[in-house]
């Protein structure tokens, strides 16, 4: 049963897979000490999903997707979300041409391949809804016309956990549209020293020398990689284990009264699909032709942390979604 995906993956190790691993190495040269963020961005690309990144200012969130865009044959656009932003500022609008006496559609930033929605929680609900609709439907509607977005379309949204005044938190139902919710922490001391060296090199206009050596991978290569990820082998027992984790968030009482008291709402079927694809993508990036239990367990945090709604009792006890997920995984038998 595992023969077919194994053969396909071996063929790709000298082509598609090596190109994506080269892309990862290229990004890691410019984004020091954020290996998890870099890996999750690539998993988002391979799983054809969108990413919500949460972290303090100055942790290279904006820089990361900017560098990623340099490694892919696609265009990149950054949108700074502010309270006065309008939906048309994202989708585009129809402009009247008096010479022809007709309206012409002027495309907005959403028609680029890679979108950075910087500080998404600073914009009002109607702007957030316009972005999240585009993410879910891969199209936008203006007036009577519907416009398809590019085939390669990925949104990386950021939000600042420090400043909450004047923000509009994303509703839980809309958060479900994101494939992953990644939390970014400060780099280690040795990594920060390397960041100083890189910053000084950039100040001397010596930065990104490797950019000249790295030829951006084509979109077709990325689409081929996505197909190879889908061919990664997952044992039936691991598929059942994956589903058991998701179902346990809906019926946690089977794993303890304390878990049931902590959780108000569990994960939707989107979580099952996301965990399946992300676990396969993680195994593919690790140059394996099979999914391991560790792949599922590690990806469960980023897939579930924004999809679970904790109870007031959990919040009063200081329980976080990460703590709940860790406790839940520890109680489910690994096949």
N, C-alpha and C positions, 0 to 999 in steps of 0.2 A: 504493500500500500504506500510505503514511503519511497519506493524506487523512482517514481516519476518526478516529484519535486527535488529529490537529491540530484538526479541527472541534470535537470534544468539549472539548478543552483551552481553545480560544478562548472557548467559552461559559462556562467556569468562572472565567475570569480576573476577572470582575466579581462572582463569588459565592464558590464554595468555595475557590478558590485564594487570593483576596484575604483571606478570613477566616483561613486558615492562616498566611499571611504576616503578617497583623496579630497573630496569636498569637505568632509568632516575635519580632516587634518588641516586643511587650508583655513577653515573658520577658527579652529583651536589656536592657530598661530596668532590670530588677531583678537580673539576673545579669550583672555587668559583666566584660568581658574573657574570657568563656568561650563565645565564639561557636560553636566546634566542638562543645562539649558540648550546647549548645542545639539545634544543627542535628541532631546525632545522636539526641537524644531525639525530635524530630519525625519523623525518618526511622524510628525504632523504632515510633512510633505509626502512621505511614503504611504500613509494611511488616508490621504486626501481629506484632511480635517483642519480645523482652526484651533488656535492656541490662545489661552488667556494666561498672561504672565503677571505675577504679583511680586513686587519687591521694592525695597527702598530706592530712592533716587541714586543715580551714579553707578548702577550695577551692570551697565552695558546692555540693557534690554534693547534700546533703540539701535545701538551699534551692531548688535548681534544679527538682527534681520537685515540691516543694511549690508553687512558683510556677506550674509547668505545670498542676497540678491546679486552680488558681484560674481558668485560662483555658479549662477544659473542663467541660462539664456532667456531672460524674461525682464519685465520692467517692474520698478519698485516705486511706491508712493507713500509718503508719510502724511497722516492727517492728525493735526493737533485738535483734540476734542475740547471744546469750551462751552460754557453755558449758552452762548449766543449762536452756536452752530445750528444750521437748518438741514433738514433731510435732503434738500436739493443741492446742498454743498457736497454731499456724498454721491448722490445718484446722477446729478446733472439736471438740466432743465431745457425746455423748449424756448428758443430765441426767435423772435419775429424778424424776418428779412424783408424790409419794405420794397427792395428792388424786385424781388420775385413775388411778393405778396403771400408768402408762405412761412410756416414755422419750421425751424430746423433744430433737431435735437443736439445739444452740446453735452457730450459725455462728461461725467464727473470722475473723481478719483477711483471709484470702485471698479472701473474698467481696466485697471492694471492687474498684473499677475500676483504681486506680493504687496499687501497692504499692512501698514503699521497704524493701528488705531491707538494713538498715544493718549493715555489717561482717559479711557473710555467712560469711566464713571463720573467725569466732569460735565458730560453733556446730558440734556434732558431725555426723557423716555422716548419721545417720538424720533429722535435722532438715533438712539440705540436700537429702536425697533427697525428703522430703515436698514441699518447695517446688518442686524441679525436676520432679517428677512432675506437679504442678498446672500448671506452665508448659507442659509438653509435651502433656498430655492435655486441658487446660482443664476438668478435673473432679477431684473427690476422692471417695474411698470411705471411709466410716466404718461399720464393722460390715458389715451386709448391704446398706446403701443407698449409692447413688452420687448425688452432687449436682453439677449443672453450675455452672460459674463464669460470671460475667457475660460477655456478648459482647465488651464492651470490657474487656480485661484485660491489663495491662502491668506487668511487674516490673522495677524498676531496682535492681539489687544493687550495693553498694559494698564495696570491700575496701581496706584500708590496706597499702601496700607497705612501710611502715617497720617496724612492729612485727610480727614473725613468731612471737614466743614465745607459746605458748598458743593457736595458731591451728590450723585444720584445712583445709589447702589443698583446693580443689575438684578432684576427679579429672578428667582430660582428657575422658573420655567424657561427664561431666555438663556440662563447660564447653561442649560442642557444642550444648547446648540454648539457649545465648544467641545471639541474632542478631548482636550487636556486642559487642566488648570495647574500650571507649574509655579512653584514658589522658589524664588531666587534668593540666596543668602549671600553674605559677604565672602569674598575670597580668602583663602588661607594666607598666612604671613609670607610664605615663600612665593606664592603666586602674586601677591601684591608687589613684591620686589621686582618681579619680572614685568609687571604693569608699569612700574616707574621707568624701566629701561625702554619699553616700547613707547611710552609717552615722550621720552626725550628724543628717541629716534624720529618720531613723527614731527616733533618740533624742529628737527633739523632737515625736514623734508626727505627723510630716508625711509619713511613708513611704507608698508604694503609692498615691499619688494617682491614678495612671492606672488602678488597679483599678476605680475607680468609673466610668471612661469605657469600660472594655473589658467587653463583654457576653460571657460564656462561650459558646463554640461548642457546638452540640448534638452528641450522639453520632451522630445520623443524618448530619450534615454531615461528620463524620470518616469514616464508612463510605462516603459518596459520594466523598470524597477518595481513599480507598483504591482504589476502582474506577477513578478517573481515573488514578491512578498506574500501574495495570496496563495502561492503554491507551496509555501513553507508548511511542513508537516506538523500537525497537532494530533496527538493520540486521542482516541475517543474518551479515555478516562480523564484527560486533561481538559477536554471540552466540557465534560460534566462538572469538573472541578471549577472551571471558570464560571459556568452558569450557577453553580452552587453559591459562589461568592456573591453574585448579583442578587439571586433569590433570597439570600440571607439578609440582605438589606431591607427586603420587603417583609420578611417574617423573622425578625431577629430573636423572637421569644424562644425559638428552638435552640438557641445557643446561649441563653441566659436571660434571666429577668432584668439584670442590670442593663444589658444591651437594648432590650425592648423599651426600657424606661428612658434611655438616652436618645432614641431615634423617633422622629415624628413622621418623616417620609423617606422612602427608599429610592433606589435608582430605577430609571426607565429602561425599556428595551434598547434605547440608544446606547446605554452604558455597556450592554452585552456586546453589541457590534463594535463599539470603540475599544473595549478591552481585548476582543479577539484580534482586531486588525493591528492594534498597537503592540500586542505581545508578539505577533508574527514579525512586525517590522523591527522590533528590538532584537529578536533572534537573527534576522537577516543581517542587520548591521554588525552583529557579533560574529558573522561568517559561519553561522550554524544552519543546518537544513532542518532543524526541528525546534519546537517550542519547549522550554523547560518550565517547571513550576515556578522557578525564581523569576522568569520573565513576567508571568501573570501576576505574581505577588508584588513585584516592583512597580509595574504599570498600574496596578489597582489604585494606588494613592492618587496619581495624577488624573486618572479617569473618574474616580468617585468623589474626590474631596469637594467639588462644586455641585455635585448632584444630590448630596444627602442633606436633609434638613434636620438639625438636631432639636431636641425638645428644650423647653425652658429649664427643665430639671438638669439637663446636661450642661447647659450654659452656666447655671448657678454653681455647678460643681467644677467648672473650669475645664470641662471635657471638650476637646477639639475634634474635628472630623478626622484628622490624621490619627489621633489616639483611638477613636472608634474603629477605624479601618484596621489598624494594627491589632487591636484586641480581637476583632472579628476573624481576621485571617489566622490568628494563633489558635482559634477554636475549631477551625474547619480542617478535617483530616486531609493530608496531602496524598494523592494516589501514588 
